[in-house]
Amino acid sequence: MKLDIIETKDLTRIYGEVLALDRLDLKVHRGEIFGLIGPDGAGKTTTLRLLATVLSPSSGGGWVAGYDLVKETEQVKKKIGYMPQRFSLYEDLTVDENIEFFARLRRVGGEAFRKRKRDLMEFIGLGPFGSRLAGQLSGGMKQKLGLICTLIHTPELLLLDEPTTGVDPVSRREFWKIITTLLGEGVTVVVSTPYMDEADRCRRIGLIYQGKIIVADTPEAVKAMAPSEKPGLEEAFLYLTREEKQ
């Protein structure tokens, strides 16, 4: 089994005349939390959508869980759980019904589904709320429900796009506790965030700015770098600091 669950080479995405992602070379190791840190518009969402095969690259490519991002998209989808910024919960369905719907999409059923659902509901803390309409949940609880739906098919890799943006501080801490605990299940997590203070919760981070990975290393190593060490590092730090104050 390869050490790296994600490897990209010159991964590029262009929207019209906009270069959203510029020759991204990225490696994510199995069993780690990797943080994709950058301000709004830096390329975080584009990166995750490419890794989830929601988008196709304009050029370049990569591998996820050993499968080619371009040629083996269906195999990639079976290995990942992808939670976009606006996860498509059905607010007129209950918590239970939402989970069952996404389980059917992933072809998870029978006793395996019932056990997986029961374990996730207890682990994530939604056990008492199965009959509640999704539209009546708080923002933090909706994120937890979205996470259950994303995990229902037991993915090897979890891609989370700014999961803590817009939720209250308590829910934010709880969500990160859940993410950290998932490592014990053998899940690898890639999480994007505009908040530099969340970098410390990751084993490694990639600082992304204007479509490029400026540096990828441990949080301690990145924070210790002098701004002049890498082109774009100072500008990225300035934007991140500004977003944290807003």
Secondary structure by P-SEA (a helix, b strand, c coil): cccccbbbccbbbbccccccccbbbbbbbccccccccccccccaaaaaaaaaccccccccccccccccccccaaaaaaacccccccccccccccaaaaaaaaaaaaccccaaaaaaaaaaaaaaccccccccccccccaaaaaaaaaaaaacccccbbbbccccccccaaaaaaaaaaaaaccccbbbbbbbccccccccccccccccccccccccccaaaaaacccccccaaaaaaaaaaaaaac
